[in-house]
Structures are given as structure tokens and as C-alpha cells.
Amino acid sequence: SLNDVIHEHKTLKEKAINLSDYRKQIALKIEKGIIKECKELDLEDVEFKVEFNNPDLKDYLDSSKFNETGIDEVNLLINFNKGEQLKPLHKVASGGEMSRIMLAFKAYFSKTNTLSLMVFDEIDTGVSGQTAKKIADKLYEISANTQVLCITHLPHVAAIGDNHVHIFKESKNNRTYTNINY
């Protein structure tokens, strides 16, 4: 009956809103944590926000706002420069900024997850000097609790490793081979 539909919609809506509110509380903690990690990686002026959609849940016949994971759609918004507006991460980050924001994410979540291995493939792309040293320090921090496998071309980053493997390519008889020296 229509009353049953209205009652079920109300119940679903309440549960969905409770889940969304919980996610928003967690998102505030994540925002603060990511900003802290970014500042440690020479992204001093960074602003970061997890933006949630606000779906209209009034129409009890419209089930399109609900899915198996709830009602939330999120955007990760960031600003690297003072005076600029927050914009979607994928639209504003340079190579070096993207590398550092991804490292910030992994560093933050490595503290809350029990991962046995994290792989970083040239996480230091687009940086050098003091910033490369800060990236190395962050990787070293992560390695206290998690095995880290890092592919790098920077001596700052390679220097913190406990073990080193040199991977190189060479051509023989019109073929290219990948070799490893331990």
C-alpha cells in the first residue's frame, strides 16, 4: 500500500542520513589529517575538503538517490595556493603536487590500516632538493609499520632504504632485456 511505501521510504531515508552524517564526521578527521601530512611535504598553503552531495530525498517514489553504498557522492577538493578556490583534485594538481598529495593520503591511511606492504612508483616525480628530503622522511616514517617498496631516481629517497635493487635495461641481439643487480 501507499502507506507502506511511505513508511519504508522514511526508514530508508533515516538510515541513509545517519550513515551520511557518520561519513561527514569521519571526513572532517581525514581532512585535518591530510592537511597535516601535506604541510610536512612542503605543501604549506594547502586546503583540502571532502565535499558531499546533498540529494533531495523528499520524493518517496524516487529510489534513484539510494544505492547499495548509501546516498553519498563525494568530491575531493583542493587548493595549493593562497587566494585560490577549492577545485577538484584531478583538475589542479601538477605532477609534483599530485605525487605529494598521494603520499599524504598513503601516509595518513597507513596510520589507521594494517597494511603489510605499500608500493610507491616514483612518488617523488617532479620534486627535488629539500622537498625530496621531506618525501624520504615521510617514506621512512611509513616504513616503521609497513614494508615499503619504492621505485625512485632520487638519491635522497634511495638513501633511506635498507636494501637496494638496481633495475636496468639493455639491448642484445635486437632485443631489450630487463636486468636486476642486488
C-alpha positions as CSV (number, residue, x, y, z in Angstrom):
1,S,0.0,0.0,0.0
2,L,1.0,3.6,-0.3
3,N,1.4,4.0,3.5
4,D,3.8,1.0,3.5
5,V,5.8,2.7,0.7
6,I,5.9,6.0,2.6
7,H,6.9,4.2,5.9
8,E,9.7,2.2,4.1
9,H,11.0,5.4,2.4
10,K,11.1,7.2,5.8
11,T,13.0,4.3,7.4
12,L,15.4,4.1,4.5
13,K,15.9,7.9,4.5
14,E,16.7,7.9,8.2
15,K,19.3,5.2,7.9
16,A,20.8,6.8,4.9
17,I,21.1,10.2,6.6
18,N,22.6,8.6,9.7
19,L,25.2,6.9,7.5
20,S,25.9,10.1,5.7
21,D,26.3,12.1,8.9
22,Y,28.8,9.5,10.2
23,R,30.8,9.7,7.0
24,K,30.8,13.5,7.3
25,Q,32.3,13.3,10.8
26,I,35.0,10.9,9.6
27,A,35.6,13.2,6.6
28,L,36.4,16.1,8.9
29,K,39.1,14.0,10.6
30,I,40.5,12.9,7.3
31,E,40.6,16.5,6.0
32,K,42.7,17.6,9.1
33,G,45.0,14.6,8.8
34,I,45.6,15.1,5.1
35,I,46.3,18.8,5.6
36,K,48.8,17.9,8.3
37,E,50.6,15.4,6.1
38,C,50.7,17.8,3.2
39,K,52.3,20.5,5.3
40,E,55.0,18.0,6.2
41,L,55.6,17.6,2.5
42,D,56.2,21.3,1.6
43,L,52.5,21.9,0.7
44,E,52.2,24.7,3.3
45,D,49.2,26.6,1.9
46,V,47.1,23.5,1.0
47,E,43.4,23.5,1.7
48,F,41.6,20.1,1.4
49,K,37.9,19.3,1.7
50,V,35.8,16.3,1.2
51,E,32.6,17.6,-0.4
52,F,29.4,15.7,-0.1
53,N,26.4,15.9,-2.4
54,N,23.0,16.9,-0.9
55,P,20.5,14.7,-2.6
56,D,16.8,15.6,-2.4
57,L,15.2,12.7,-0.6
58,K,11.6,14.0,-0.4
59,D,10.0,12.1,-3.2
60,Y,9.1,8.7,-1.7
61,L,8.7,7.2,-5.2
62,D,12.2,8.2,-6.4
63,S,14.6,5.4,-5.4
64,S,17.4,6.7,-7.7
65,K,19.0,8.6,-4.9
66,F,19.7,5.4,-2.9
67,N,22.2,2.7,-3.8
68,E,24.0,-0.2,-2.1
69,T,26.5,2.1,-0.5
70,G,24.2,4.9,0.7
71,I,23.2,8.3,-0.7
72,D,26.6,10.0,-0.7
73,E,28.7,11.1,-3.7
74,V,31.9,12.9,-2.8
75,N,34.4,15.1,-4.5
76,L,37.9,15.7,-3.2
77,L,38.6,19.4,-3.4
78,I,42.0,21.0,-3.0
79,N,43.7,24.3,-3.3
80,F,47.5,24.5,-3.3
81,N,47.9,28.3,-3.5
82,K,46.6,31.1,-1.2
83,G,43.8,33.1,-2.6
84,E,42.5,30.4,-5.0
85,Q,39.3,28.5,-4.8
86,L,39.0,24.8,-3.9
87,K,38.8,22.8,-7.1
88,P,38.6,19.0,-7.9
89,L,41.9,17.4,-7.1
90,H,42.3,15.9,-10.6
91,K,42.0,19.3,-12.3
92,V,44.5,21.4,-10.4
93,A,47.5,19.3,-9.2
94,S,50.8,19.4,-11.0
95,G,52.9,16.3,-11.2
96,G,54.9,17.1,-8.1
97,E,51.8,18.2,-6.2
98,M,49.9,15.0,-7.2
99,S,52.8,12.9,-6.0
100,R,52.9,14.6,-2.7
101,I,49.1,14.6,-2.1
102,M,49.1,10.8,-2.9
103,L,51.9,10.3,-0.5
104,A,50.0,12.4,2.1
105,F,47.0,10.1,1.6
106,K,49.0,6.9,1.9
107,A,50.9,8.3,5.0
108,Y,47.6,9.2,6.7
109,F,45.9,5.9,6.0
110,S,49.0,3.9,6.8
111,K,48.4,5.0,10.4
112,T,44.9,3.7,10.5
113,N,45.3,0.5,8.4
114,T,47.4,-2.6,9.0
115,L,48.9,-3.0,5.5
116,S,51.8,-5.3,5.2
117,L,53.2,-3.7,2.0
118,M,53.0,-0.3,0.3
119,V,54.4,0.2,-3.2
120,F,55.5,3.7,-4.4
121,D,56.3,4.0,-8.0
122,E,58.2,7.3,-8.4
123,I,56.2,9.1,-5.8
124,D,58.9,11.7,-5.9
125,T,58.2,12.7,-9.5
126,G,58.5,16.5,-10.1
127,V,60.4,17.3,-6.9
128,S,63.9,17.8,-5.8
129,G,66.1,19.3,-3.1
130,Q,64.6,19.8,0.4
131,T,61.1,18.6,-0.8
132,A,62.7,15.3,-1.9
133,K,64.3,15.0,1.6
134,K,60.8,15.5,3.2
135,I,59.4,12.8,0.9
136,A,62.2,10.5,2.0
137,D,61.4,11.3,5.6
138,K,57.7,10.5,5.1
139,L,58.5,7.2,3.4
140,Y,60.8,6.3,6.3
141,E,58.0,7.2,8.8
142,I,55.7,4.9,6.9
143,S,58.3,2.1,6.9
144,A,58.2,1.9,10.7
145,N,54.9,0.0,10.5
146,T,54.7,-1.2,6.9
147,Q,57.1,-2.8,4.4
148,V,57.8,-0.1,1.7
149,L,58.8,-0.9,-1.8
150,C,59.8,2.3,-3.6
151,I,60.9,2.9,-7.1
152,T,62.9,6.2,-7.3
153,H,65.6,8.1,-9.2
154,L,66.4,10.5,-6.4
155,P,69.3,9.9,-4.1
156,H,67.5,11.5,-1.1
157,V,64.8,8.8,-1.3
158,A,67.1,5.9,-2.2
159,A,69.4,6.8,0.8
160,I,66.7,5.9,3.3
161,G,66.3,2.3,2.0
162,D,67.5,-0.7,3.9
163,N,68.0,-2.7,0.7
164,H,68.6,-1.5,-2.8
165,V,68.0,-3.2,-6.1
166,H,69.2,-1.7,-9.4
167,I,66.9,-2.4,-12.3
168,F,68.2,-1.6,-15.8
169,K,67.5,-2.4,-19.4
170,E,70.0,-3.5,-22.0
171,S,69.8,-4.5,-25.6
172,K,71.3,-7.7,-27.0
173,N,70.8,-9.1,-30.5
174,N,68.0,-6.6,-31.3
175,R,66.0,-7.4,-28.1
176,T,65.6,-5.5,-24.9
177,Y,66.1,-7.2,-21.6
178,T,65.4,-6.0,-18.1
179,N,68.1,-6.9,-15.5
180,I,68.4,-6.7,-11.8
181,N,71.5,-6.2,-9.7
182,Y,71.2,-6.7,-5.9
